[in-house]
Amino acid sequence: MHIWAHRGCSQMYPENTLTAFKKAAEIDGLTGIELDIQLTKDGHLVVFHDETIDRTTDGGGELRQYTLSELKKLRIDAGGGKQEKIPAMEEVFDMLQGKMKQGLKMNIELKNSVFPYEGMEQKIIDMVHQYGLQNNVIYSSFSALSLERIRQLDSETEIGILDTKVSDCLYKLKGGCGADALHPFWRGMNLPKEKLLGYPVRAWLTGHLYPERPTGTKLDLTFLEKQGITDVFLNEPERYLEGLRYGST
């Protein structure tokens, strides 16, 4: 089973922040880091999950209505008087490119199902190539049309199609969106494992996010593997890899 950090180490640190990504990159045995991108009002790529900024920042409204400089003024409470900022995509690559060139993967989800951000595919492809990280990145989206654009822009890159049920992922994939992998909800495994052979099946979960308290429970990864799941995006990847040496902090 391949383990990914979902929005970084998002149970112990604020999701999709530089600290959450830094802590994830320090975990030995981690396959990669998953994150989400959107476009600002002035056309910058930023790392953020929700289409609105209310849940995790001290601001309000739709992210797309803010410029990058305006978003940088917002605060994300990190506890103990500490604060985080919404990271620009360049900041994340600047911090992680060394680890990525050593083998760490990154799953970039294009958050364009609610608002179809025009030109986002070209911007992220160009940036990934500028950093020379095209062999370390996987693109995913709920939008098959967006993934078609990614495939047109980079015929060699790896793409994962998102949906709730694995059957719907497979339907989109075979419909020609250009995807290589299936990214279903972990409870949406409604096809027998035999129908999924040959495809990476990277399951996403919901679960508790910072600042919610950890539940102390762990998933049975062996059970998920028997269903055909090859990878999982986890909020607490460190708990599942705790038998390995934890990197320096």
Disulfide bonds with the S-S distance in Angstrom:
none
